[in-house]
Amino acid sequence: MNELTIKKELNGLDDSKAKQIEAVFAPMVKMIEGFEGQYAAVMALDQSEEKSQKAKRLRIDVAKIRIQADKIRKEQKAEYLRAGNAIQGVYNILKYAVTDKEEALKEVEEHYIRLERDRVKAIQEERQSALFDCEVDGALMDLGNMTDQVWDNLLSGSKSSYEALKAAEKKAEEEAEEVKRKEREENARLKKENERLTAERDKEAKERIAIEKKAATEREIINKEKKALEDKERERKAEEAKAERERLQTEIKKAEAERKKQIEAEAAPDREKLTGWGDALLGRIATLTSDAAKEATMTAAEILWSFKA
């Protein structure tokens, strides 16, 4: 610590206050400066018990300076704190004494400013409303301070644009409505045409079904008549065949009877021999496999046996 350091810390203060603070701490500065030689001498000694004792003594003496300085610091700060509080109190009294008057004077002072501000605000709101009718947002425009000529041009242009836009929208709506009307008419026409075609298809289907049904009925009648004719023809042929069979059987029987008589007459000497052959054939039936062969053999045996009569 030195004198220069103290003066540096006091820069910016009033000279009288700086000198007062410097005077309070000056004795301690001198005391520290007086200890500089002793401090250097102790630190220069070799480490020993004597050096330790001298260091302790010097530390205690130096500490007294710090303790004294701290005491003065607290006293001075308390004094300045009281002074600061007093200054603040005086300021508050003066402030309260003039604030009402200051505000009243400012109210009078800004009377015309407020009137102008209210006028500009009213114009701003009125013009914003007029632009709003044209679907224009004027909130960010300084309409209240705009000259009448500029405003008239802006409003006129906005109205023209709005009217042109609405006319275009109306035209577009009318065109769209016309398109929709034509679409409705076309849809109605297509619906009517579809209904006509559907009715025709239904009629044709019914007629086709009726024709098919009639044809099926006719085919059924024809088939029945054909079947009846076929059945009748089969019966006729069956009767003819039966009659023919009966005639043939009669002739065969007649022929067989005549033949029998002839054979009997001719074969009388061989009767015994033929019946023996019939017995032999009967014995051979067991060796045959088919029913037809067995039946034929039995018939042949019976014929041979017939010669016994």
GROMACS elastic network, one bead per residue, 0.5 to 0.9 nm:
[ bonds ]
;  ai    aj funct       b0    kb
    1     4     6  0.83699   500
    1     5     6  0.64912   500
    1     6     6  0.78947   500
    1    29     6  0.72912   500
    1    32     6  0.77326   500
    1    33     6  0.80055   500
    2     5     6  0.54761   500
    2     6     6  0.67908   500
    2    29     6  0.68417   500
    2    30     6  0.87419   500
    2    32     6  0.87337   500
    2    33     6  0.76114   500
    3     6     6  0.52935   500
    3     7     6  0.64158   500
    3     8     6  0.87484   500
    3    26     6  0.83424   500
    3    29     6  0.74158   500
    4     7     6  0.52592   500
    4     8     6  0.62531   500
    4     9     6  0.88797   500
    5     8     6  0.51639   500
    5     9     6  0.65202   500
    5    10     6  0.89345   500
    6     9     6  0.52725   500
    6    10     6  0.64998   500
    6    22     6  0.72690   500
    6    25     6  0.89212   500
    7    10     6  0.50523   500
    7    11     6  0.65025   500
    7    18     6  0.80764   500
    7    22     6  0.77045   500
    8    11     6  0.54240   500
    9    12     6  0.86008   500
   10    13     6  0.59658   500
   10    14     6  0.88385   500
   10    15     6  0.89312   500
   10    17     6  0.88377   500
   10    18     6  0.57573   500
   10    19     6  0.87557   500
   10    21     6  0.82645   500
   10    22     6  0.82292   500
   11    14     6  0.85857   500
   11    18     6  0.79103   500
   12    15     6  0.86933   500
   12    18     6  0.87342   500
   13    16     6  0.82421   500
   13    17     6  0.64896   500
   13    18     6  0.58188   500
   14    17     6  0.52945   500
   14    18     6  0.60405   500
   14    19     6  0.86025   500
   15    19     6  0.60315   500
   15    20     6  0.84568   500
   16    19     6  0.51965   500
   16    20     6  0.61188   500
   16    21     6  0.87421   500
   17    21     6  0.62591   500
   17    22     6  0.85113   500
   18    21     6  0.52875   500
   18    22     6  0.60815   500
   18    23     6  0.85692   500
   19    23     6  0.59918   500
   19    24     6  0.86188   500
   20    23     6  0.52023   500
   20    24     6  0.64095   500
   21    24     6  0.52135   500
   21    25     6  0.65469   500
   21    26     6  0.85119   500
   21    76     6  0.84901   500
   22    25     6  0.54214   500
   22    26     6  0.57500   500
   23    26     6  0.50711   500
   23    27     6  0.76863   500
   24    27     6  0.72718   500
   24    28     6  0.85326   500
   24    72     6  0.77943   500
   25    28     6  0.55963   500
   25    29     6  0.64543   500
   25    69     6  0.71662   500
   25    72     6  0.80201   500
   26    29     6  0.50373   500
   26    30     6  0.63701   500
   26    31     6  0.87216   500
   27    30     6  0.51838   500
   27    31     6  0.62372   500
   27    32     6  0.87718   500
   28    32     6  0.61868   500
   28    33     6  0.85157   500
   28    65     6  0.61785   500
   28    66     6  0.85207   500
   28    68     6  0.81313   500
   28    69     6  0.72008   500
   29    32     6  0.52155   500
   29    33     6  0.62065   500
   29    34     6  0.86494   500
   29    65     6  0.88264   500
   30    34     6  0.61545   500
   30    35     6  0.87625   500
   31    34     6  0.50019   500
   31    35     6  0.64828   500
   31    62     6  0.85901   500
   31    65     6  0.75428   500
   32    35     6  0.50809   500
   32    36     6  0.65738   500
   32    62     6  0.72805   500
   32    65     6  0.75245   500
   33    36     6  0.53149   500
   33    37     6  0.80637   500
   34    37     6  0.67172   500
   34    38     6  0.77583   500
   35    38     6  0.51822   500
   35    39     6  0.59964   500
   35    40     6  0.86036   500
   35    58     6  0.81083   500
   35    61     6  0.88248   500
   35    62     6  0.76018   500
   36    39     6  0.51540   500
   36    40     6  0.62525   500
   36    41     6  0.87015   500
   37    40     6  0.52054   500
   37    41     6  0.62002   500
   37    42     6  0.87265   500
   38    41     6  0.50843   500
   38    42     6  0.61977   500
   38    43     6  0.86159   500
   38    58     6  0.77245   500
   39    42     6  0.53190   500
   39    43     6  0.61815   500
   39    44     6  0.85737   500
   39    55     6  0.81352   500
   39    58     6  0.74026   500
   40    43     6  0.52485   500
   40    44     6  0.61340   500
   41    44     6  0.51762   500
   41    45     6  0.67092   500
   42    45     6  0.54998   500
   42    46     6  0.87858   500
   42    51     6  0.64314   500
   42    52     6  0.88217   500
   42    54     6  0.67671   500
   42    55     6  0.64256   500
   42    58     6  0.85640   500
   43    46     6  0.80556   500
   43    47     6  0.89628   500
   43    51     6  0.81228   500
   43    55     6  0.81106   500
   45    48     6  0.80671   500
   45    51     6  0.63949   500
   46    51     6  0.71598   500
   47    50     6  0.81913   500
   47    51     6  0.60736   500
   47    52     6  0.74872   500
   48    51     6  0.51434   500
   48    52     6  0.63409   500
   48    53     6  0.87926   500
   49    52     6  0.50525   500
   49    53     6  0.63050   500
   49    54     6  0.87379   500
   50    53     6  0.51555   500
   50    54     6  0.62175   500
   50    55     6  0.85294   500
   51    54     6  0.51768   500
   51    55     6  0.60076   500
   51    56     6  0.85658   500
   52    55     6  0.50946   500
   52    56     6  0.62026   500
   52    57     6  0.87229   500
   53    56     6  0.51211   500
   53    57     6  0.62896   500
   53    58     6  0.86591   500
   54    57     6  0.51056   500
   54    58     6  0.60844   500
   54    59     6  0.84593   500
   55    58     6  0.51451   500
   55    59     6  0.59432   500
   55    60     6  0.86007   500
   56    59     6  0.50756   500
   56    60     6  0.62420   500
   56    61     6  0.86994   500
   57    60     6  0.53038   500
   57    61     6  0.63790   500
   57    62     6  0.87110   500
   58    61     6  0.50875   500
   58    62     6  0.60783   500
   58    63     6  0.84674   500
   59    62     6  0.50631   500
   59    63     6  0.59374   500
   59    64     6  0.86251   500
   60    63     6  0.50222   500
   60    64     6  0.63794   500
   61    64     6  0.52907   500
   61    65     6  0.70255   500
   62    65     6  0.53407   500
   62    66     6  0.68403   500
   62    67     6  0.89700   500
   63    66     6  0.50374   500
   63    67     6  0.61481   500
   63    68     6  0.84809   500
   64    67     6  0.50273   500
   64    68     6  0.59838   500
   64    69     6  0.84036   500
   65    68     6  0.51140   500
   65    69     6  0.60094   500
   65    70     6  0.85574   500
   66    70     6  0.60765   500
   66    71     6  0.85806   500
   67    70     6  0.51194   500
   67    71     6  0.62426   500
   67    72     6  0.87329   500
   68    71     6  0.50961   500
   68    72     6  0.62933   500
   68    73     6  0.85731   500
   69    72     6  0.51339   500
   69    73     6  0.60516   500
   69    74     6  0.87006   500
   70    74     6  0.62466   500
   70    75     6  0.86436   500
   71    74     6  0.52883   500
   71    75     6  0.63104   500
   71    76     6  0.86460   500
   72    75     6  0.50539   500
   72    76     6  0.59933   500
   72    77     6  0.84498   500
   73    76     6  0.52050   500
   73    77     6  0.60205   500
   73    78     6  0.84655   500
   74    77     6  0.51486   500
   74    78     6  0.60375   500
   74    79     6  0.85197   500
   75    78     6  0.51818   500
   75    79     6  0.61984   500
   75    80     6  0.86833   500
   76    79     6  0.50296   500
   76    80     6  0.61626   500
   76    81     6  0.84521   500
   77    80     6  0.50373   500
   77    81     6  0.58742   500
   77    82     6  0.84978   500
   78    82     6  0.61815   500
   78    83     6  0.85074   500
   79    82     6  0.52213   500
   79    83     6  0.62181   500
   79    84     6  0.86067   500
   80    84     6  0.59523   500
   80    85     6  0.84968   500
   81    85     6  0.61019   500
   81    86     6  0.84520   500
   82    85     6  0.50995   500
   82    86     6  0.61140   500
   82    87     6  0.85506   500
   83    86     6  0.50272   500
   83    87     6  0.61120   500
   83    88     6  0.85984   500
   84    88     6  0.61105   500
   84    89     6  0.85334   500
   85    88     6  0.50285   500
   85    89     6  0.60900   500
   85    90     6  0.86046   500
   86    89     6  0.50388   500
   86    90     6  0.62132   500
   86    91     6  0.85681   500
   87    90     6  0.51735   500
   87    91     6  0.61691   500
   87    92     6  0.86489   500
   88    92     6  0.61164   500
   88    93     6  0.86869   500
   89    92     6  0.50849   500
   89    93     6  0.63394   500
   89    94     6  0.87153   500
   90    93     6  0.52054   500
   90    94     6  0.63146   500
   90    95     6  0.85565   500
   91    94     6  0.51109   500
   91    95     6  0.59003   500
   91    96     6  0.85490   500
   92    96     6  0.60653   500
   92    97     6  0.83950   500
   93    96     6  0.53393   500
   93    97     6  0.61447   500
   93    98     6  0.88893   500
   94    97     6  0.50157   500
   94    98     6  0.64210   500
   94    99     6  0.85398   500
   95    98     6  0.54769   500
   95    99     6  0.57931   500
   96    99     6  0.53739   500
   96   100     6  0.73534   500
   97   100     6  0.72286   500
   97   101     6  0.78817   500
   98   101     6  0.52820   500
   98   102     6  0.58864   500
   98   103     6  0.85607   500
   99   103     6  0.60752   500
   99   104     6  0.85033   500
  100   103     6  0.52116   500
  100   104     6  0.60901   500
  100   105     6  0.85121   500
  101   104     6  0.50684   500
  101   105     6  0.60247   500
  101   106     6  0.84600   500
  102   105     6  0.51462   500
  102   106     6  0.60627   500
  102   107     6  0.85575   500
  103   107     6  0.60751   500
  103   108     6  0.86960   500
  104   107     6  0.50193   500
  104   108     6  0.64296   500
  104   109     6  0.85457   500
  105   108     6  0.51177   500
  105   109     6  0.59544   500
  105   110     6  0.86103   500
  106   110     6  0.59517   500
  106   111     6  0.83504   500
  107   110     6  0.54208   500
  107   111     6  0.61170   500
  108   111     6  0.52502   500
  108   112     6  0.84071   500
  109   112     6  0.76313   500
  109   113     6  0.80927   500
  110   114     6  0.60238   500
  110   115     6  0.85152   500
  111   114     6  0.53003   500
  111   115     6  0.63054   500
  111   116     6  0.87140   500
  112   116     6  0.60121   500
  112   117     6  0.83795   500
  113   116     6  0.51032   500
  113   117     6  0.60468   500
  113   118     6  0.85393   500
  114   118     6  0.59638   500
  114   119     6  0.83582   500
  115   118     6  0.50889   500
  115   119     6  0.60476   500
  115   120     6  0.85799   500
  116   120     6  0.60785   500
  116   121     6  0.84314   500
  117   120     6  0.51244   500
  117   121     6  0.60203   500
  117   122     6  0.85374   500
  118   122     6  0.60348   500
  118   123     6  0.85454   500
  119   122     6  0.51429   500
  119   123     6  0.62183   500
  119   124     6  0.85183   500
  119   144     6  0.78994   500
  120   123     6  0.50861   500
  120   124     6  0.59857   500
  120   125     6  0.86189   500
  120   143     6  0.81663   500
  120   145     6  0.64022   500
  121   125     6  0.61627   500
  121   126     6  0.85083   500
  121   143     6  0.88588   500
  121   144     6  0.61148   500
  122   125     6  0.51981   500
  122   126     6  0.60601   500
  122   127     6  0.85059   500
  122   144     6  0.74821   500
  123   126     6  0.50295   500
  123   127     6  0.59445   500
  123   128     6  0.83018   500
  123   143     6  0.70967   500
  123   145     6  0.82922   500
  124   127     6  0.52877   500
  124   128     6  0.59292   500
  124   129     6  0.85327   500
  124   138     6  0.85463   500
  124   139     6  0.84653   500
  124   141     6  0.86139   500
  124   142     6  0.72835   500
  124   143     6  0.50058   500
  124   145     6  0.79949   500
  125   128     6  0.50049   500
  125   129     6  0.61197   500
  125   130     6  0.86513   500
  125   139     6  0.87366   500
  125   143     6  0.83582   500
  125   144     6  0.79706   500
  126   129     6  0.51896   500
  126   130     6  0.63678   500
  126   131     6  0.88158   500
  126   144     6  0.88456   500
  127   131     6  0.61909   500
  127   132     6  0.84053   500
  127   138     6  0.78315   500
  127   143     6  0.65301   500
  127   144     6  0.77439   500
  127   151     6  0.83622   500
  127   155     6  0.85130   500
  128   131     6  0.51095   500
  128   132     6  0.59453   500
  128   133     6  0.87100   500
  128   136     6  0.82379   500
  128   137     6  0.71236   500
  128   138     6  0.51571   500
  128   139     6  0.66719   500
  128   141     6  0.86795   500
  128   143     6  0.74593   500
  129   133     6  0.64246   500
  129   134     6  0.89161   500
  129   138     6  0.83871   500
  130   133     6  0.53478   500
  130   134     6  0.69553   500
  130   136     6  0.87435   500
  130   155     6  0.77222   500
  131   134     6  0.50256   500
  131   135     6  0.63401   500
  131   136     6  0.50662   500
  131   137     6  0.66470   500
  131   138     6  0.64826   500
  131   154     6  0.89648   500
  131   155     6  0.68559   500
  131   158     6  0.71651   500
  131   159     6  0.82342   500
  132   136     6  0.51558   500
  132   137     6  0.60727   500
  132   138     6  0.74422   500
  133   136     6  0.74211   500
  133   159     6  0.87177   500
  133   162     6  0.89059   500
  134   137     6  0.88279   500
  134   155     6  0.85761   500
  134   158     6  0.62555   500
  134   159     6  0.58909   500
  134   160     6  0.89699   500
  134   161     6  0.82288   500
  134   162     6  0.54488   500
  134   163     6  0.81736   500
  135   158     6  0.85436   500
  135   162     6  0.72335   500
  136   158     6  0.73899   500
  136   162     6  0.86940   500
  137   140     6  0.75842   500
  137   141     6  0.83975   500
  138   141     6  0.51199   500
  138   142     6  0.80647   500
  138   143     6  0.74270   500
  139   142     6  0.80456   500
  139   143     6  0.85380   500
  140   143     6  0.86713   500
  141   144     6  0.85415   500
  142   145     6  0.59368   500
  142   146     6  0.64518   500
  143   146     6  0.50373   500
  143   147     6  0.84413   500
  143   151     6  0.74250   500
  144   147     6  0.84421   500
  146   149     6  0.82896   500
  146   150     6  0.64166   500
  146   151     6  0.61226   500
  147   150     6  0.53185   500
  147   151     6  0.60397   500
  147   152     6  0.85193   500
  148   152     6  0.59124   500
  148   153     6  0.85083   500
  149   152     6  0.51000   500
  149   153     6  0.62070   500
  149   154     6  0.85608   500
  150   153     6  0.51872   500
  150   154     6  0.61204   500
  150   155     6  0.86018   500
  151   155     6  0.60030   500
  151   156     6  0.83595   500
  152   155     6  0.51531   500
  152   156     6  0.59035   500
  152   157     6  0.84130   500
  153   156     6  0.51080   500
  153   157     6  0.60084   500
  153   158     6  0.84412   500
  154   157     6  0.52029   500
  154   158     6  0.60299   500
  154   159     6  0.85479   500
  155   158     6  0.50136   500
  155   159     6  0.60292   500
  155   160     6  0.84924   500
  156   159     6  0.51542   500
  156   160     6  0.61307   500
  156   161     6  0.85836   500
  157   160     6  0.50763   500
  157   161     6  0.60813   500
  157   162     6  0.84306   500
  158   161     6  0.51170   500
  158   162     6  0.59317   500
  158   163     6  0.84480   500
  159   163     6  0.59204   500
  159   164     6  0.83571   500
  160   163     6  0.51653   500
  160   164     6  0.60087   500
  160   165     6  0.84198   500
  161   164     6  0.50652   500
  161   165     6  0.59617   500
  161   166     6  0.84984   500
  162   165     6  0.50182   500
  162   166     6  0.60361   500
  162   167     6  0.84228   500
  163   166     6  0.50611   500
  163   167     6  0.59440   500
  163   168     6  0.84430   500
  164   167     6  0.50319   500
  164   168     6  0.60675   500
  164   169     6  0.84838   500
  165   168     6  0.50485   500
  165   169     6  0.60321   500
  165   170     6  0.84618   500
  166   170     6  0.58933   500
  166   171     6  0.83732   500
  167   170     6  0.50190   500
  167   171     6  0.60408   500
  167   172     6  0.84514   500
  168   171     6  0.50438   500
  168   172     6  0.60118   500
  168   173     6  0.84655   500
  169   173     6  0.60023   500
  169   174     6  0.84782   500
  170   174     6  0.60301   500
  170   175     6  0.84666   500
  171   174     6  0.50123   500
  171   175     6  0.60338   500
  171   176     6  0.83858   500
  172   175     6  0.50490   500
  172   176     6  0.59394   500
  172   177     6  0.84155   500
  173   177     6  0.59264   500
  173   178     6  0.84096   500
  174   178     6  0.60348   500
  174   179     6  0.85304   500
  175   179     6  0.61440   500
  175   180     6  0.85409   500
  176   179     6  0.50164   500
  176   180     6  0.61398   500
  176   181     6  0.85268   500
  177   181     6  0.59700   500
  177   182     6  0.85255   500
  178   182     6  0.61348   500
  178   183     6  0.84093   500
  179   182     6  0.51581   500
  179   183     6  0.60517   500
  179   184     6  0.85546   500
  180   184     6  0.60322   500
  180   185     6  0.85399   500
  181   184     6  0.50198   500
  181   185     6  0.61742   500
  181   186     6  0.85224   500
  182   186     6  0.59763   500
  182   187     6  0.83491   500
  183   186     6  0.50035   500
  183   187     6  0.58887   500
  183   188     6  0.83831   500
  184   188     6  0.59932   500
  184   189     6  0.84691   500
  185   188     6  0.50096   500
  185   189     6  0.60651   500
  185   190     6  0.85093   500
  186   190     6  0.59950   500
  186   191     6  0.83561   500
  187   190     6  0.50176   500
  187   191     6  0.59150   500
  187   192     6  0.84537   500
  188   192     6  0.60694   500
  188   193     6  0.84686   500
  189   192     6  0.50843   500
  189   193     6  0.60285   500
  189   194     6  0.84366   500
  190   194     6  0.58968   500
  190   195     6  0.83981   500
  191   194     6  0.50069   500
  191   195     6  0.60624   500
  191   196     6  0.85553   500
  192   195     6  0.50138   500
  192   196     6  0.61569   500
  192   197     6  0.85995   500
  193   197     6  0.60951   500
  193   198     6  0.83791   500
  194   197     6  0.50461   500
  194   198     6  0.58704   500
  194   199     6  0.83917   500
  195   199     6  0.60017   500
  195   200     6  0.84964   500
  196   199     6  0.50587   500
  196   200     6  0.61240   500
  196   201     6  0.85331   500
  197   201     6  0.60101   500
  197   202     6  0.84351   500
  198   202     6  0.59970   500
  198   203     6  0.84477   500
  199   203     6  0.60123   500
  199   204     6  0.84644   500
  200   204     6  0.59884   500
  200   205     6  0.83595   500
  201   204     6  0.50334   500
  201   205     6  0.59239   500
  201   206     6  0.84856   500
  202   206     6  0.60786   500
  202   207     6  0.84932   500
  203   206     6  0.50824   500
  203   207     6  0.60488   500
  203   208     6  0.84028   500
  204   208     6  0.58906   500
  204   209     6  0.83827   500
  205   209     6  0.59876   500
  205   210     6  0.84402   500
  206   210     6  0.60142   500
  206   211     6  0.84867   500
  207   211     6  0.60147   500
  207   212     6  0.83893   500
  208   211     6  0.50011   500
  208   212     6  0.59239   500
  208   213     6  0.83044   500
  209   213     6  0.58563   500
  209   214     6  0.84054   500
  210   214     6  0.59945   500
  210   215     6  0.83845   500
  211   214     6  0.50169   500
  211   215     6  0.59169   500
  211   216     6  0.83427   500
  212   216     6  0.59144   500
  212   217     6  0.84435   500
  213   217     6  0.61046   500
  213   218     6  0.85339   500
  214   218     6  0.60660   500
  214   219     6  0.84175   500
  215   219     6  0.59097   500
  215   220     6  0.83401   500
  216   220     6  0.59523   500
  216   221     6  0.85433   500
  217   221     6  0.61630   500
  217   222     6  0.85096   500
  218   221     6  0.50117   500
  218   222     6  0.59999   500
  218   223     6  0.83269   500
  219   223     6  0.58324   500
  219   224     6  0.83422   500
  220   224     6  0.59917   500
  220   225     6  0.84809   500
  221   224     6  0.50002   500
  221   225     6  0.60244   500
  221   226     6  0.83142   500
  222   226     6  0.57909   500
  222   227     6  0.82640   500
  223   227     6  0.58265   500
  223   228     6  0.83400   500
  224   228     6  0.59875   500
  224   229     6  0.84854   500
  225   229     6  0.60763   500
  225   230     6  0.83850   500
  226   229     6  0.50516   500
  226   230     6  0.59416   500
  226   231     6  0.83653   500
  227   231     6  0.58045   500
  227   232     6  0.82685   500
  228   232     6  0.59212   500
  228   233     6  0.83479   500
  229   233     6  0.58921   500
  229   234     6  0.83471   500
  230   234     6  0.59364   500
  230   235     6  0.84265   500
  231   235     6  0.60498   500
  231   236     6  0.84980   500
  232   235     6  0.50099   500
  232   236     6  0.60691   500
  232   237     6  0.84992   500
  233   237     6  0.60037   500
  233   238     6  0.82559   500
  234   237     6  0.50390   500
  234   238     6  0.57720   500
  234   239     6  0.83767   500
  235   239     6  0.59658   500
  235   240     6  0.84202   500
  236   239     6  0.50886   500
  236   240     6  0.60722   500
  236   241     6  0.84066   500
  237   241     6  0.58337   500
  237   242     6  0.82701   500
  238   242     6  0.58989   500
  238   243     6  0.84243   500
  239   243     6  0.59999   500
  239   244     6  0.83624   500
  240   243     6  0.50204   500
  240   244     6  0.59460   500
  240   245     6  0.83945   500
  241   245     6  0.59006   500
  241   246     6  0.83727   500
  242   246     6  0.60019   500
  242   247     6  0.84385   500
  243   247     6  0.60246   500
  243   248     6  0.84284   500
  244   248     6  0.59389   500
  244   249     6  0.82845   500
  245   249     6  0.57960   500
  245   250     6  0.83094   500
  246   250     6  0.59798   500
  246   251     6  0.84825   500
  247   250     6  0.50029   500
  247   251     6  0.60970   500
  247   252     6  0.83635   500
  248   252     6  0.57693   500
  248   253     6  0.82450   500
  249   253     6  0.58223   500
  249   254     6  0.82638   500
  250   253     6  0.50223   500
  250   254     6  0.59755   500
  250   255     6  0.83611   500
  251   255     6  0.58254   500
  251   256     6  0.81728   500
  252   256     6  0.56652   500
  252   257     6  0.82461   500
  253   257     6  0.58936   500
  253   258     6  0.83987   500
  254   257     6  0.50594   500
  254   258     6  0.61271   500
  254   259     6  0.83142   500
  255   258     6  0.50402   500
  255   259     6  0.57560   500
  255   260     6  0.81527   500
  256   260     6  0.56585   500
  256   261     6  0.83541   500
  257   261     6  0.61518   500
  257   262     6  0.84670   500
  258   261     6  0.51328   500
  258   262     6  0.61498   500
  258   263     6  0.84876   500
  259   263     6  0.57982   500
  259   264     6  0.81909   500
  260   264     6  0.57346   500
  260   265     6  0.81620   500
  260   307     6  0.89874   500
  261   264     6  0.50575   500
  261   265     6  0.59791   500
  261   266     6  0.84028   500
  262   265     6  0.50526   500
  262   266     6  0.59806   500
  262   267     6  0.81981   500
  263   267     6  0.53344   500
  263   268     6  0.77721   500
  263   307     6  0.87345   500
  264   268     6  0.54072   500
  264   269     6  0.89551   500
  264   271     6  0.81457   500
  264   307     6  0.68980   500
  264   309     6  0.88119   500
  265   268     6  0.56348   500
  265   269     6  0.86785   500
  266   269     6  0.75668   500
  266   270     6  0.84689   500
  267   270     6  0.50592   500
  267   271     6  0.60468   500
  267   274     6  0.87586   500
  267   307     6  0.79980   500
  268   271     6  0.52680   500
  268   272     6  0.83560   500
  268   307     6  0.78609   500
  269   272     6  0.75666   500
  269   273     6  0.83722   500
  270   273     6  0.51187   500
  270   274     6  0.61789   500
  270   275     6  0.87552   500
  270   307     6  0.86461   500
  271   274     6  0.51221   500
  271   275     6  0.61938   500
  271   276     6  0.84924   500
  271   304     6  0.82283   500
  271   305     6  0.85505   500
  271   306     6  0.88952   500
  271   307     6  0.53746   500
  271   308     6  0.63240   500
  271   309     6  0.89105   500
  272   275     6  0.53145   500
  272   276     6  0.62310   500
  272   277     6  0.86961   500
  272   307     6  0.78336   500
  272   308     6  0.72758   500
  273   276     6  0.51868   500
  273   277     6  0.64178   500
  273   278     6  0.89068   500
  274   278     6  0.63125   500
  274   279     6  0.88004   500
  274   301     6  0.89307   500
  274   303     6  0.89409   500
  274   304     6  0.52847   500
  274   305     6  0.70757   500
  274   306     6  0.89361   500
  274   307     6  0.68883   500
  274   308     6  0.85408   500
  275   279     6  0.63740   500
  275   280     6  0.85939   500
  275   301     6  0.78570   500
  275   302     6  0.88114   500
  275   303     6  0.87137   500
  275   304     6  0.52244   500
  275   306     6  0.76447   500
  275   307     6  0.65073   500
  275   308     6  0.65786   500
  276   279     6  0.51286   500
  276   280     6  0.62259   500
  276   281     6  0.86810   500
  276   304     6  0.80806   500
  276   305     6  0.81119   500
  277   281     6  0.61574   500
  277   282     6  0.86132   500
  277   301     6  0.73522   500
  277   304     6  0.68772   500
  277   305     6  0.84401   500
  278   281     6  0.51024   500
  278   282     6  0.62553   500
  278   283     6  0.87132   500
  278   297     6  0.88801   500
  278   298     6  0.84432   500
  278   300     6  0.71055   500
  278   302     6  0.67459   500
  278   303     6  0.76602   500
  278   304     6  0.50486   500
  278   305     6  0.57538   500
  279   282     6  0.50770   500
  279   283     6  0.63543   500
  279   284     6  0.88095   500
  279   301     6  0.68006   500
  279   304     6  0.85635   500
  279   305     6  0.79461   500
  280   283     6  0.51453   500
  280   284     6  0.64392   500
  280   301     6  0.81590   500
  281   285     6  0.65027   500
  281   297     6  0.64250   500
  281   298     6  0.74640   500
  281   300     6  0.77836   500
  281   301     6  0.58648   500
  282   285     6  0.54063   500
  282   286     6  0.80736   500
  282   297     6  0.72874   500
  282   298     6  0.65654   500
  282   301     6  0.63441   500
  283   286     6  0.67069   500
  283   287     6  0.84001   500
  284   287     6  0.55826   500
  284   288     6  0.71670   500
  284   294     6  0.89860   500
  284   297     6  0.83680   500
  285   288     6  0.53869   500
  285   289     6  0.85825   500
  285   293     6  0.82665   500
  285   294     6  0.56937   500
  285   295     6  0.87990   500
  285   297     6  0.67886   500
  285   298     6  0.75718   500
  286   289     6  0.79743   500
  286   294     6  0.82407   500
  288   291     6  0.81059   500
  288   293     6  0.67122   500
  288   294     6  0.62555   500
  289   292     6  0.88039   500
  289   293     6  0.74514   500
  289   294     6  0.75409   500
  290   293     6  0.53677   500
  290   294     6  0.63400   500
  290   295     6  0.86446   500
  291   295     6  0.59294   500
  291   296     6  0.84299   500
  292   295     6  0.50542   500
  292   296     6  0.60352   500
  292   297     6  0.84597   500
  293   296     6  0.50704   500
  293   297     6  0.60208   500
  293   298     6  0.84824   500
  294   297     6  0.50677   500
  294   298     6  0.60673   500
  294   299     6  0.85198   500
  295   298     6  0.50420   500
  295   299     6  0.60873   500
  295   300     6  0.85146   500
  296   299     6  0.50150   500
  296   300     6  0.60873   500
  296   301     6  0.85299   500
  297   301     6  0.60467   500
  297   302     6  0.84985   500
  298   302     6  0.60525   500
  298   303     6  0.85105   500
  299   302     6  0.50283   500
  299   303     6  0.61475   500
  299   304     6  0.85950   500
  300   303     6  0.50172   500
  300   304     6  0.61987   500
  300   305     6  0.85502   500
  301   304     6  0.50224   500
  301   305     6  0.60445   500
  301   306     6  0.84980   500
  302   306     6  0.60701   500
  302   307     6  0.89767   500
  303   306     6  0.50479   500
  303   307     6  0.71756   500
  304   307     6  0.57016   500
  304   308     6  0.80345   500
  305   308     6  0.56291   500
  305   309     6  0.81268   500
  306   309     6  0.59599   500
